Amino acid sequence: MSLLRLFALSLTFYASAVLAQQSTFAVATIHASSGDVKFEHDGATEVTGDMLRMRDVTVDSCIKWAYGVQNSQIDGPGWLDSDRLDITAKSDGPATEAAMKSMLQALLAQRFHLAFHHEQREMKALVLTVASSGSKLKPAAAPDAPPYRQNSANGTIAKSMPIREWANFIAGPLQMPVVDQTGLTGKYDFAIDFTPYLPEPGKNMSDSRPDATALIKIVMHDQLGLDINGRKAQVDVMVVDHIEKPSAN
């Protein structure tokens, strides 16, 4: 084994030890999913007071939410994005979303035995910038509220949403890393509607409907004042060295 690999593994186990010392949930239950969440590939995650509720999530979804990363930034076994779970966890008292994410990191280390290291990899990515015509985003009415997003059949509503978190979300349907270079550091309320870009009922879908990537690019430009362009970029990747399926409880 190379010295570089030994060093990476030592960092992995050091990180696991640090996580074990973090604040942890007072109680947490993990079960197989009781059913899907409509319009949500990653299920639903909700923080309320001292409770974290995750419905129909994958382990991949948990890692993304806990660490603020995208699908393309996780290199691990295939079941991370297939096995679906319901997780309910309670802290000792009311906690911020950031604190809940830290406790979920600890839960992943303790119950899933997650261990990983970081690598920088060059890959094709999509870069998110403000359009030349300017941003159309409006500051959040309640910037102290946790970010909220809900999908529908033809769009998405977002409230108190940081652009970096939005970039992490759209990386899923775009199936590529999305790098936020907008320079926008606030939180925003917005809604996007795909309806004007979809074919009228009865028309040939294959002739008039753009592919998903083209559709998202058009809507982002027209409705949010943001552009997405492809290029090569250095992307930080979480390489999973060890993980186990938890026993249900």
C-alpha positions in Angstrom: 0.0 0.0 0.0 1.4 3.4 -1.0 2.2 6.1 1.6 -0.4 8.4 -0.1 -3.1 5.7 0.4 -2.0 5.1 4.0 -2.2 8.9 4.7 -5.7 9.0 3.1 -6.9 6.1 5.2 -5.5 7.7 8.4 -7.4 10.9 7.6 -10.6 8.8 7.0 -10.4 7.1 10.4 -9.5 10.4 12.1 -12.6 12.0 10.6 -14.7 9.1 11.9 -13.3 9.6 15.4 -14.1 13.3 15.3 -17.7 12.6 14.1 -18.1 10.2 17.0 -17.4 13.1 19.4 -19.9 15.4 17.8 -23.3 16.2 19.3 -25.6 13.2 18.5 -29.3 12.6 18.4 -30.9 11.6 21.7 -32.8 8.9 19.8 -33.0 7.9 16.1 -35.0 5.2 14.3 -34.3 3.9 10.8 -36.8 1.8 8.9 -37.4 0.7 5.3 -39.4 3.4 3.4 -43.2 3.3 4.0 -43.8 4.9 0.6 -42.6 7.3 -2.0 -42.9 11.1 -1.9 -44.6 12.4 -5.0 -42.4 14.4 -7.4 -39.3 13.9 -5.1 -36.5 11.6 -6.2 -34.6 12.3 -3.0 -37.6 11.9 -0.7 -38.5 14.6 1.8 -36.4 16.1 4.6 -37.9 18.3 7.3 -36.5 19.9 10.4 -39.0 21.1 13.1 -37.8 22.1 16.5 -36.0 19.1 17.9 -37.0 16.7 15.2 -35.5 15.6 11.9 -37.8 13.6 9.7 -36.6 12.0 6.4 -39.1 10.1 4.3 -38.2 7.8 1.4 -34.6 8.9 1.3 -31.6 7.0 0.1 -28.3 6.9 2.0 -27.0 8.9 -0.9 -29.7 11.5 -0.1 -28.6 11.5 3.6 -25.0 12.1 2.7 -25.9 14.9 0.3 -28.0 16.7 2.9 -25.6 16.2 5.8 -22.5 17.3 3.9 -24.0 19.7 1.3 -22.7 17.8 -1.7 -24.1 16.6 -5.0 -24.6 13.1 -6.5 -21.5 13.4 -8.7 -19.4 14.2 -5.6 -20.1 10.8 -3.9 -18.1 7.8 -5.1 -19.5 4.7 -3.3 -21.4 1.4 -3.8 -24.5 1.3 -6.0 -27.0 0.6 -3.1 -26.4 4.1 -1.7 -28.8 5.3 -4.3 -31.3 2.4 -4.4 -32.2 1.3 -0.8 -34.9 3.7 0.5 -35.4 4.5 4.2 -37.5 6.5 6.6 -35.4 8.2 9.4 -36.8 9.9 12.4 -34.3 11.5 14.9 -34.7 13.7 17.9 -32.1 16.0 19.5 -32.0 16.9 23.2 -33.6 20.3 22.4 -34.5 22.6 19.5 -31.7 22.7 17.0 -30.8 24.7 13.9 -30.6 23.0 10.5 -26.8 23.3 10.6 -26.8 21.4 13.9 -29.1 18.7 12.6 -26.7 18.2 9.6 -23.8 17.8 12.0 -25.8 15.3 14.1 -26.7 13.4 10.9 -23.0 13.2 10.0 -22.5 11.6 13.4 -25.4 9.2 12.8 -23.9 8.1 9.5 -20.6 7.4 11.2 -22.2 5.5 14.1 -25.1 3.6 12.5 -23.8 3.2 8.9 -20.1 3.1 9.8 -19.5 5.6 7.1 -15.8 6.4 6.5 -14.5 8.4 3.5 -11.7 10.6 2.2 -11.7 13.5 -0.3 -10.1 13.6 -3.8 -10.0 16.4 -6.3 -11.1 15.2 -9.8 -11.3 17.0 -13.1 -14.7 16.4 -14.7 -17.2 18.0 -17.0 -19.4 20.4 -15.0 -22.0 23.0 -15.3 -21.2 26.5 -14.1 -24.0 28.6 -12.7 -23.6 32.4 -13.2 -25.8 35.5 -13.2 -27.1 36.3 -16.7 -25.8 39.4 -18.4 -29.3 40.9 -18.1 -29.1 40.5 -14.3 -30.6 38.3 -11.6 -34.4 38.2 -11.2 -34.2 36.7 -7.7 -35.9 38.4 -4.8 -34.5 38.3 -1.2 -36.2 35.9 1.1 -39.1 37.3 3.1 -37.9 35.2 6.1 -34.2 34.7 5.7 -33.8 33.1 9.1 -36.2 30.3 8.2 -34.7 27.0 7.1 -34.6 26.5 3.3 -37.8 25.1 1.9 -38.5 23.5 -1.5 -41.5 21.7 -3.0 -41.8 20.2 -6.4 -45.0 19.9 -8.4 -45.8 18.3 -11.8 -44.7 21.4 -13.7 -42.4 23.4 -11.4 -40.8 24.1 -8.1 -41.4 26.6 -5.2 -38.4 27.6 -3.1 -38.3 29.8 0.0 -35.3 31.1 1.9 -33.1 29.2 -0.5 -29.3 29.8 -0.8 -28.1 29.5 -4.4 -25.4 27.0 -3.4 -28.1 24.7 -2.1 -30.2 25.3 -5.2 -27.2 24.3 -7.3 -26.9 21.1 -5.3 -30.5 20.3 -6.0 -30.5 20.9 -9.8 -27.3 18.8 -10.1 -29.6 15.8 -9.6 -31.9 16.2 -12.6 -29.0 17.6 -14.7 -26.9 14.6 -13.8 -23.7 16.6 -13.7 -21.8 18.7 -11.1 -23.1 22.2 -10.8 -20.6 24.8 -9.6 -22.0 28.0 -8.1 -20.2 31.0 -9.5 -23.0 33.5 -9.1 -21.5 35.4 -6.2 -25.0 35.5 -4.7 -24.6 34.9 -0.9 -28.1 35.6 0.4 -31.3 33.6 0.6 -34.1 33.9 -1.9 -37.8 33.2 -2.5 -38.7 32.1 -6.0 -40.9 29.8 -8.1 -40.2 28.3 -11.5 -42.9 27.1 -13.9 -42.2 24.8 -16.8 -45.7 25.1 -18.2 -44.9 27.8 -20.9 -42.2 25.5 -22.3 -44.2 22.3 -22.5 -46.2 21.3 -25.5 -49.9 21.9 -25.6 -52.1 18.8 -25.0 -52.5 16.7 -28.1 -49.2 17.8 -29.7 -46.4 15.4 -30.5 -44.2 15.5 -27.4 -41.1 14.3 -29.3 -41.3 17.2 -31.7 -41.8 20.1 -29.3 -40.6 19.2 -25.9 -36.9 20.0 -25.1 -34.7 17.6 -23.2 -34.5 18.0 -19.4 -31.2 19.8 -19.4 -32.3 22.3 -22.1 -35.6 22.9 -20.3 -33.9 23.7 -17.0 -31.4 26.0 -18.7 -34.1 28.0 -20.4 -36.3 28.3 -17.3 -33.3 29.3 -15.1 -32.4 32.0 -17.6 -35.9 33.3 -18.3 -37.4 33.1 -14.8 -34.4 33.5 -12.4 -31.9 35.4 -14.5 -29.2 32.7 -14.1 -27.1 31.0 -16.8 -25.7 27.5 -16.9 -22.7 26.7 -19.1 -20.6 23.5 -19.4 -16.9 23.3 -18.9 -14.2 21.2 -17.3 -13.7 21.9 -13.5 -11.9 20.5 -10.5 -14.6 18.9 -8.3 -14.1 17.7 -4.7 -15.3 14.1 -4.4 -16.1 12.1 -1.3 -14.7 8.6 -1.8 -16.5 6.1 0.4 -13.9 3.8 2.0 -16.4 1.9 4.1 -20.2 1.9 4.7 -22.7 -0.7 6.0 -26.4 -1.1 5.8 -28.0 -0.4 9.2 -30.3 -2.8 10.9 -33.8 -1.6 11.1 -35.2 -0.6 14.5 
